[in-house]
Amino acid sequence: MPKSLVQNHQELDEWITSGMLYNEIIEIYREKYGIELKPAMLANYRKRRGLPSRQVRSNLVPRNLEPVHRGRYILDMLRLVARDRALKDESLSETDRKLVKPLSEREQTRMDAFLENLAAADAVVTYEADTEDGFYYVPRTEADQDIVRYVGIHAPVDE
């Protein structure tokens, strides 16, 4: 078994749970230990150690998402909206806020365009797992309270 690149587990755990970005950790490790880490390695380390997820939980992303639909543009946009909302959520603790990566200028531009297009079309997003595309735009109804409409097993669980 290869020797671990991690020099101090307690230190690395603290950095990850404090919300430090992976790129920041990689730079510190390079300077402090002369060791080159990769983001995927840090993500796997976080998961193996049972540290909190860096992904924003949201009612915008459907449950029971089919693997074939995970790379879809609409899903990417819903995740951007979820991150943006999390950063603006005043009830979010400072520790949790640090875990949410701010949107880059490019991501902000893409998200804004997505939301403008939804509004202009007076549409919401729905998800149908048993279809090729998975995500679809459907006309907004009076019952729609957000930018998504999910029913049945794909309806997100309120946390």
Stockholm file with secondary structure:
# STOCKHOLM 1.0

chainA/1-159         MPKSLVQNHQELDEWITSGMLYNEIIEIYREKYGIELKPAMLANYRKRRGLPSRQVRSNLVPRNLEPVHRGRYILDMLRLVARDRALKDESLSETDRKLVKPLSEREQTRMDAFLENLAAADAVVTYEADTEDGFYYVPRTEADQDIVRYVGIHAPVDE
#=GR chainA/1-159 SS CCCCSCSCHHHHHHHHHTTCCHHHHHHHHHHHHCCCCCHHHHHHHHHHTTCCCSSCCCTTSCSSCCGGGTTCHHHHHHHHHHHHHHHHCTTSCHHHHHHSCCCCHHHHHHHHHHHHHHHHHTEEEEECTTSSSCEEEEECCTTCCSSBCCCGGGSCCCC
#=GC SS_cons         CCCCSCSCHHHHHHHHHTTCCHHHHHHHHHHHHCCCCCHHHHHHHHHHTTCCCSSCCCTTSCSSCCGGGTTCHHHHHHHHHHHHHHHHCTTSCHHHHHHSCCCCHHHHHHHHHHHHHHHHHTEEEEECTTSSSCEEEEECCTTCCSSBCCCGGGSCCCC
//
